[in-house]
Amino acid sequence: MSPLDALVRRAAVRIAAPGEGYDDAGDAFWGTGFFIAPTWVLTCAHVLAEGGGEVWGTTDAVGVTWAGGRTTGTVRLAHPVPRPGEVLRGWPAPDLALVHVPEAVDVTCVWLSDRSSFEGSRISLHGWSLTTGTRAYRPAVGQVSGLDGPLLLLRGERPVAGTSGGPLVDRVRGEVIGVCKARDEGDPTAGLAVPVTALHALRELPGGDALLTQVLAAHDAHHLARQRTLGSDSSWTDAQLELLGDRMRRFDPALRAHLLGRLAALTPPATSGEVASLVDGVRRRTLQGRYRPSVDEPAPRTWREGVGLLYGRDEARELMGVVLYAAEVASLVRARGHEDDTGPLRELGAWVRTAAEPLIDIRQEVQEILDGDGSGTVKRPRPRAAVRVVIHPCGYGDRYPWEVKLVFDPPGGEDAGGVRGFDGDDTGHRRGELRTALRAPLAAALNQCDVGGQLAAVEFVVPRDLFDTPFDTWELAPRRTPEGTNPHGLPLGQRRVVAVRDLLRTTVAPTQEWQRRWTAAQDGPLAAVPLRAGVPGDGHDAGPRGESWLAAYDRLSNADPASVPVFCGGVGHGDGAQALDAALAAGHPVVIWRSQATGHSDCADFHRQAEEFVAEVRTAERLHGPLRSLRIRTGDPDRLEPETAWGRSIALLFDPPDPYTGGTGPVHEPYPTPEVPW
């Protein structure tokens, strides 16, 4: 048995009913699992379902037997979990479960891959089987031949009954890349496995994010401790080095084990965007003009996953990228000033300096990052990208197709930036369903773009009949959870820049008037002008009809170039929509209105206050902060302050003339999380 196979064998466990019942016929045997960290076993959810519904909510409901003993465990995370009385067919992905086995001591844990792509890998499957009539440990070999939706498609020896939940091992790199799931019933020559990247799905469960971060940190700390221990026992790093042989890489398994163990000791990143932005910067530096940000990769949620995104065919640049990334992580974490990070940062800094010694091209740069002011090579932290939600006109009856995109900075360039698709639905949803349908993809996109306290802007590019949709009030998650306050529970417009853009304008070339007014709005000073003339001072719902379209167009065309049309009502239909159409034809890129205000009688006060507000902010870019503050102060209708009542339901059109070909609008203006009392 090879050293690698011996390590896998010691990490694999049998899963069954707790207590007795481990007879040779295996009546109580459910399937296989494996230790991924001390006291933590990973398996398939459908394996645990063999124990019935009580498995999901009962302490010590899972029997676990491994090379060093036998004990019981408790399911801490699982997805999916059937509802009472429900029978799941096929067990949809991710079909994973995490079992806590607190009494398991002196265990061997597998090495989990930190990569995100596994196609073509030579693999082996490991697990317990009853195929011969008695319980036996059974390895098998094969290859990852492709993807079947979210699952890995395997060729070679197919999984057999009992091996579900066992580890899928890359035979070349010596790492676990997946979890054996099942035979492929549609193909008698194939099997299916869940990639380790599917662990991200467990993060979306209540408490899952913090727990999985803790488990992965324990995984890396375990392997660092084993690597540091002098003895005759083979470690996973030893097995990986043996597999490499003469093909030794510059970023070898020993270097990697030491790095990941040190990263695991740091305070975790706040968002995926925090990791991804560092990876973007390193790739841009090492690829020298050949880099374009990607959104196809799994969103990195830990510092270790950022390392996995830097693997490449060029070994010199691979190590260069990893060392630069580690230095940037050290700089960013040091800037936070957490006392618990002091010791781990000292060890990480020592690793970086040692690894950088032979890298002549970056030694000086790395030293400057480590000795700098905590801002790394990014002197002004900013969001990784802005999020753009494009809602198209109804294509299927009353359904609006939609897309979520990321707008990188600077957009439109060859070397970096541009607009990348993130998610979408061509069939679409009804108007009243859009908020719910977009909640999860929008939250996922923002998680990839927020960097620390710098929050990504959200741009809603929509048809004009949706202009009065209160996008700024959308909440992407429950505000309070058992784990505490969820920042996504705050309305979008109270936490970050939210603006509307005109979908129709993206189909035509920018006019000279539009470009001229945008330049003037950037320079300022801004001045308010009524969007609709003739609105009575006490309200307009029952007032006389306003000016004609041509009259409005003439008046708004002759307004000052830096003027901002303002209106105390909606613009999605009726006279408000007609006046807005005239304003857009006249080239106005910034408009302010009340999206949800009807039946009111304070139009005169609104226009007076709006005029003062616009004059005070002076330029278009400076609108966002004060507008967000206004949304916060008017967010509680029971405690509305008289001096800010005019600003309730405020909406903003912020529409530069070239958002798809170089303009960035709010992308350039990051704003930290506001200090708002929950």
Summary of the structure (lengths in Angstrom):
residues: 678
radius of gyration: 28.9
end to end distance: 59.0
largest distance: 92.1
contacts: 2305
relative contact order: 0.07
helix: 37%
strand: 23%
